[in-house]
Amino acid sequence: MVRASGSATQTYQEVQKLGRGVDRIELKLDEVQVSPELMEWADTVLAMDKANLAALRNLAGEHTAGKVALYLGDEDVPDPWGQNEAAFASCVETILTGAQRHLR
């Protein structure tokens, strides 16, 4: 099990060091509630699925609406909740692969 904190880039690098054989990854981050102020501060706000994207767009002000995007561009990250370990491993792979477009 991995506990990661810090920036998204640091977290991604820590997960990548583990390779593809990771059974479970636990990211221990402080609980953060998205707010209009946080969205104003952020460069980009990414949603993992279309339902969250819609909620974020509703929360966004006119100055922040252009910062909101879907993580995979045009599709949802599959939610593995309630499924087997293979579904979680597939979800991790999807997230890691998708991260490449955001970490430049």
N, C-alpha and C positions, 0 to 999 in steps of 0.2 A: 504494500500500500504506500502511496506517495502522498505527502502533504506538501502542497505548494502554496506559496504566497508571493506577493509582489506583482510586478507588471505582467501583462499578458505575454510579452515576449519571453520573460524569465520563466513563466509557467510552462509555456510551449517548449522551451529548451529543456527544462527539467523532465517533461514527459517524453520528449524525443530521446533522451539519454537512455530511457528504459527499454527502448525497442518495441517491437510489435507483440511481445509475449506478455504484456501486462494484463493481469486478470481483472484488476479493479484499480481505479484511480480516484482518490479522494482529494478534491481541491478545497482546502480550508481557507475560505475568504470571509472577511467581515460581511455581515448582512448589510446590503445597501438597497435602499428603496429608490427607484428612479424618480426623479423630480424634474420639473422644468429647469431648475437651477443647475442640476447635474447635467442635463442635456445641453444647456448653454455652454457649460465648461468643456464638454467632450468634443473631440474632433469628429468622431463617428460613433453612432449608436447602432449596434447590431442586434437583430432579433433572430432567434433560432427557428421560429415558425411564423406563418402568416397571421395567426391569431394574436401573437405578441406584437408583430409588426403593426397591426391595426391599432392595438392599444397604445403603442408608443407614438404612432402618428396622431392619435387623438390627444395625447399629452403634450406633443410638441407645439411650440409657438411658431410664429411665422419665420423667425430667425433660425430655428433649429430643425424645421421640417426636412430640409435637404440633407441633414446629417444622418437620417434614419434609413437603414437598409436591411434587407434580408441577408443573413450570414452566408448562405450558399448562392446568393444572387437571384435565383428564380425558383428555388424549391426549399421545402422544409428540411431541417435536420430531423431524422427519424427519432421519435421518443421511445427509448427502450424500456421505460418503466413497466414493471410487471412481467417482463419477458426474461428469457434465459441469459446466461453469461455471453453467449455468442452474439446476441442482439446488442449488449453493452459494448462488446469488443468492436462490433461493426460501427456503432455510433462513435466511439473514440476515433476510429480510423477516419470516418467521415469528417469529424471535427478537425483532426490534425491535417488532413488533406486540404480542407477548406481554409485553414488558417494561413496557408501560403499566400493567398490573395490579399490578406489584411496586414501581414507583417513585412513591411518593406522599409 
